[in-house]
Amino acid sequence: MEEIKYALNLVRMGKPLTAINFIKQFLKNNPDKVENTEECKAISNIILNFPSLNDESWRYFVHIEKDDAEILIEKIKECLRI
């Protein structure tokens, strides 16, 4: 799925929060594409509840590792109905 590849590329370029915000918008626009399991709903809720700040602002307020963002995106990838 192109959206997931794009988000993972953002993470690898050092923009994990931009990637999370991109996936957040994707999930808002496509809620029917997420599997209806407890784990998938939980992961989706985690991403949907992230504040929408850019990478520069987050450095001061919240820290997220690139690996953590990549793991979240990979989990969403596993939960998508393609």
N, C-alpha and C positions, 0 to 999 in steps of 0.2 A: 504494500500500500504506500503510495507516494507521500502521504502526510507523515507517516511514521519515519520513512527514510529522511525526509526533510528535517523533522524534529531531531533525529539522531545526529544528523550533520551539524545542526546548531549546537548540540551538546559538545560534539567533538571540536567545534570551533571556539569553545569556551563561553558559550551563551546558554547555560543550562536553564535559566529562568525564562528566557525568551522561548526556548523549546517547550517548557511546561505551559507557558501561556498560549502557545500555538496549539498544543494538544488540548488544552482547556477549551479553547474556542471550537476546535473540531468536535469535542465531546458535546458541547452545548448545541452545535448545529446538527449532530448526528446521534442523538441518544439511543436510537433504535439499533445502532450497529454494535452495541456492547452486549456481550453475553449476559444472561440473567442469572448469574450465580452470585453467591454471597461474596466471594473473593473479588470478582470483577466489579460488583457494585461498590465494594469498599474502596478499591483502588480508584475507580472513577470518582467517587466522592472526595477522596483525598485531593485529587487534581482539581476538581471543580471548586474546592474550598480554598485553594491557594489564592492569596491576594494578588491582584494584577499590578505588579510593579515591574519596572525594567531591571536589567542586570545591574546597572550602575546604582540604583536606589537600594537594591537588595543587599549589596555589600555592606551597607550601614545598618540594616535592620535584621535581616535573616541571612544565614549562610546555608547554601546547599552545595554539596559536592557534585562534580560532574558525574561521578559513578552512581550517586543516588538518583540523579535525574535520568540517567541512562537506564537504570533498573526499573524505574517507574514507567518509562516509555516502553520498554520491552514487555513489561507486565500488561500494559494496555494493548500492545500488539497481540499478545496471546489471547486477549479477551474480545478482540474484534471479530465480528461475523463478516467474512469476506465473500 
